[in-house]
């Protein structure tokens, strides 16, 4: 279902990402988040179950969500760097 880099990105950043799971997918519960534990396959399954979407759609949503998270992290990092250099 998912490529290794996506899985690695989610597992490697799960503590930061887990806080935004419920904001991104409001039908997922905090209990769901605890069960996911950074496992992208479990996350996709929960999205499919709660939203009635296909595996492909769940995967697409996850990829877009992770990409947005990393873009924000990079933007924040760049902002911190330029502030420190000023």
WOCORWO-V730368 format. One record per helix or strand of 2 or more residues. SS is the DSSP state (alpha for helix, beta for strand). FROM is the first residue (numbers start at 1). TO is the last residue. Records with the same first field share a line. If there is no record, write none. Layout:
# WOCORWO-V730368
SS = FROM-TO  FROM-TO
This chain:
# WOCORWO-V730368
alpha = 4-12  14-24  30-36  40-51  55-85
